[in-house]
């Protein structure tokens, strides 16, 4: 009889890659850290927010988890888009001087995507439900802030993004800790419906 292979859950890795990168950028967006700090986020967005989530998404594919595959591959690609936008725009390769409204619409598009992913979390843990709820609202705040030129919405998006990133890190912490202890130590909320 063949021995069954057991694979590690890639979700905690993807969640912490997303969460930590989101926390740092959100502190900049909220005005807690200086705007120049966005440059610090670029390498993290490529390496941790981007590459690690893409790897987690590919590993979720291996486990047959459609939600995890779509989420981690998409948000990993989001971080690469963000980093390339800032990097190429900051070095004059892209002229972003008239791109504010287009960036706003792109962020709103990410909000729409995240909204439909949030609907799927109604069957997942409450922790993931909260991560995706705060994320789609964050995208809408940042997007409409850019589209309408309303800095207050951008700042509010930064604060809510901070909450979202911390929730993602908490969810990662819970998944890792509960796996190591073999029981629920960190509550994540029972799946819905």
PyMOL commands that set and color helices and strands:
alter all, ss='L'
color gray80, all
select helices_A, chain A and resi 11-29+35-63+66-90+100-123+126-148+151-181
alter helices_A, ss='H'
color red, helices_A
deselect
rebuild
show_as cartoon
